[in-house]
């Protein structure tokens, strides 16, 4: 599943053992991609487990928040589910 903000970017589903990097795509949206093809977003299914080579660093948007998350693993979750815009156009809810 990819966020709707990546709907103008070519995508593919993640595969087991993919090595991914974060990337800011031409649409100004950030996401994951394979280092050998930075123009193709890699979409994660809900429940996908990620393992990071280093502790996760967040961009310093808020000076009062910590910029390093002291974990090297994460599970991708979907929260606050809103029907996708294309689904509404098709009359699907």
C-alpha positions in Angstrom: 0.0 0.0 0.0 1.3 3.4 -0.9 0.0 6.7 0.4 -2.2 8.6 -2.0 0.5 11.3 -2.2 2.5 8.9 -4.3 -0.2 8.3 -6.9 1.8 10.2 -9.5 4.9 8.2 -8.9 5.6 4.7 -10.4 5.4 2.1 -7.6 5.9 -1.6 -6.9 5.1 -3.7 -3.9 7.9 -4.5 -1.4 9.5 -7.9 -1.6 11.1 -10.0 1.2 14.8 -9.0 1.7 14.5 -5.8 -0.2 17.2 -3.2 0.7 15.4 0.1 0.8 16.4 3.8 1.3 14.3 6.8 2.0 13.9 9.2 -0.9 12.1 12.5 -1.7 10.4 12.0 -5.1 9.8 14.7 -7.7 6.3 15.2 -6.3 8.0 16.4 -3.1 6.7 13.4 -1.2 9.0 11.1 0.7 8.9 7.4 0.7 11.0 4.2 0.3 12.8 3.1 -2.9 15.5 0.6 -3.9 18.9 2.3 -4.2 19.2 0.9 -7.8 16.0 2.6 -8.9 15.3 5.9 -7.1 12.4 6.8 -9.4 10.3 3.8 -8.4 8.5 4.0 -5.0 8.4 0.7 -3.0 5.0 0.3 -1.2 4.7 -1.6 2.1 1.8 -3.7 3.1 0.2 -3.3 6.5 2.1 -5.5 8.9 5.4 -5.4 7.0 8.3 -5.6 9.5 11.2 -3.3 8.8 14.8 -3.5 10.1 17.0 -0.5 9.9 20.8 -0.5 9.6 21.0 2.5 12.0 18.8 4.2 14.6 16.1 6.2 12.8 16.7 9.9 12.6 13.7 12.3 12.0 14.0 15.6 10.3 14.2 18.5 12.8 10.9 20.0 12.1 10.1 20.6 15.7 13.0 21.7 17.9 11.3 20.3 21.1 11.2 16.8 19.8 13.9 14.2 19.8 15.5 13.7 16.4 16.7 10.1 17.0 14.3 7.2 17.7 16.3 4.6 19.6 15.0 1.6 17.7 16.2 -0.3 14.7 12.9 -2.2 13.9 9.4 -1.1 13.1 6.1 -2.6 11.9 4.2 -0.7 9.3 0.7 0.1 10.4 -2.2 1.9 8.8 -4.1 4.3 11.0 -7.1 6.6 10.5 -8.3 4.9 7.4 -10.0 7.2 5.0 -11.5 6.0 1.7 -9.1 6.7 -1.2 -10.1 9.5 -3.5 -10.2 7.2 -6.6 -12.6 4.8 -4.7 -15.0 7.7 -4.1 -15.0 8.5 -7.8 -15.9 4.9 -8.6 -18.7 4.9 -6.0 -16.9 2.5 -3.8 -16.8 3.1 0.0 
